[in-house]
Amino acid sequence: MLKKIFRKKTVAREPDTVASVDVVRYCGTWYEIASYAPKEERKCIKTKAEYTLNKAGYVDVRNSCQRGGREKSIRAKAYSVPDTGNAKLTVQFFRFVKGDYWVVDLAEDYAWAVVSGPTMRNLWILSRTPYMDEAVYDEIIERLASRGFDTERLVKTDQRG
């Protein structure tokens, strides 16, 4: 008789976020350096996100990439989660699709950022430029690994095309 082996599901702990984010400084263009490669981004190159502060107080989001020689993009709205110092945002795509956007690491000069969510299933390393110095990237990876992120899952994004 075959014996079934059951594995206990591990529950991911919520990652710590940065203490606060200056939304005005955070707005602008961010290039994806590496990510856990969500389905929507497979076969994408030149992936980037553009954030613009809206007069109504939320952030307009435009995510784009090149796929098959054509630009693909999606728009969303991001709202700060109260009492999080703007380090946690809720991003709303279309009318009813929502996602968590947590800033878990951020350069003092806002040159790069790392974004995840409460379950640590998503991860993006972003930069203000399409390329990141390898030493800086390695330092970020080391910090993420020490915090429990699975850095082996990260896939570098082709920004050259």
C-alpha positions in Angstrom: 0.0 0.0 0.0 1.3 3.4 -0.9 1.7 5.9 1.8 0.7 9.5 1.1 3.0 12.1 2.3 1.4 15.4 3.3 3.5 18.5 3.5 2.5 21.2 5.9 1.8 24.4 4.0 4.1 27.1 5.0 2.6 30.5 5.7 4.6 33.4 4.4 5.1 36.1 6.9 4.4 39.7 5.9 7.5 41.5 4.9 8.5 44.7 6.6 8.1 47.9 4.5 10.2 51.0 4.6 9.1 53.5 7.2 7.7 56.0 4.7 7.6 57.0 1.1 7.5 60.6 -0.3 4.9 60.1 -3.0 6.1 63.1 -5.0 9.7 61.9 -5.1 8.5 58.3 -5.9 6.5 59.5 -8.9 8.1 59.3 -12.3 9.5 56.4 -14.4 10.8 53.2 -12.9 12.5 50.4 -15.0 12.1 46.8 -14.0 15.5 45.3 -13.3 14.3 41.9 -12.1 11.1 40.3 -10.9 9.4 37.0 -10.1 8.1 37.3 -13.7 4.3 37.3 -13.4 2.4 35.7 -16.3 1.4 39.0 -17.7 5.0 39.9 -18.2 6.4 36.8 -19.8 8.1 37.4 -23.1 8.2 41.1 -22.3 11.2 43.3 -22.7 11.8 47.0 -21.8 9.3 46.7 -18.9 8.7 50.0 -17.0 6.1 51.7 -14.8 5.2 55.4 -14.8 3.6 57.0 -11.8 1.9 60.4 -11.8 0.4 62.1 -8.8 -3.2 63.0 -9.6 -4.9 66.2 -8.4 -7.5 63.9 -6.6 -4.7 62.6 -4.4 -4.1 59.2 -5.9 -1.4 58.0 -8.2 -2.1 57.3 -11.9 -0.1 54.2 -13.0 0.9 53.1 -16.4 2.8 49.8 -16.8 4.2 49.0 -20.2 6.5 46.6 -22.0 7.5 45.5 -25.5 6.2 42.1 -26.6 6.5 40.9 -30.2 7.7 44.2 -31.4 4.7 46.1 -30.0 4.1 48.1 -26.9 1.6 46.6 -24.4 0.4 48.7 -21.5 -2.1 48.8 -18.8 -3.4 51.7 -16.6 -4.3 51.7 -13.0 -4.8 53.9 -9.9 -2.9 53.5 -6.7 -4.2 54.6 -3.3 -2.2 54.9 -0.1 -3.2 52.6 2.7 -3.9 54.8 5.8 -1.3 54.8 8.6 1.5 53.2 6.5 3.5 56.3 5.6 2.7 55.7 2.0 4.8 52.5 2.0 1.7 50.4 1.3 -0.6 51.1 -1.6 -3.6 49.4 -3.1 -3.4 49.4 -6.9 -6.7 49.1 -8.8 -6.8 47.8 -12.3 -10.0 48.1 -14.3 -12.9 48.6 -11.8 -12.7 45.6 -9.5 -9.2 44.1 -9.7 -7.0 45.2 -6.8 -3.5 44.4 -5.8 -1.1 45.2 -3.0 2.0 47.3 -3.6 4.4 47.4 -0.7 7.7 49.2 -0.8 10.0 46.9 1.1 13.3 48.6 0.3 14.2 52.0 -1.1 17.4 53.9 -1.8 17.7 57.1 0.2 18.0 59.1 -3.1 15.1 57.1 -4.7 17.4 55.7 -7.4 16.0 52.2 -6.9 13.1 50.5 -5.0 12.0 47.0 -4.2 8.3 46.2 -4.2 6.4 43.1 -2.9 3.1 42.4 -1.3 1.9 40.9 2.0 2.4 37.3 1.0 5.9 37.7 -0.6 4.6 35.9 -3.8 5.5 38.9 -5.9 8.8 40.8 -6.1 10.1 43.6 -8.3 13.4 45.4 -8.3 13.0 48.8 -9.9 15.5 51.5 -10.9 15.2 55.0 -12.3 17.5 53.9 -15.1 17.1 50.9 -17.4 20.4 49.4 -15.9 21.6 48.9 -12.4 25.2 48.6 -11.2 25.9 44.9 -10.4 27.3 45.8 -6.9 24.1 47.6 -6.0 22.0 44.7 -7.4 24.0 42.2 -5.4 23.6 44.2 -2.1 19.8 44.3 -2.7 19.7 40.6 -3.4 21.7 39.9 -0.2 19.3 42.0 1.9 16.2 40.4 0.3 17.6 36.9 1.0 18.3 37.7 4.6 14.7 38.8 4.9 13.3 35.5 3.6 12.7 36.4 0.0 13.3 33.6 -2.5 15.9 35.4 -4.6 16.5 32.3 -6.8 13.1 33.0 -8.4 14.2 36.5 -9.7 14.4 36.8 -13.4 16.4 39.8 -14.8 14.5 41.9 -17.2 15.9 42.6 -20.7 15.9 46.4 -21.1 18.0 46.3 -24.3 15.5 44.8 -26.6 
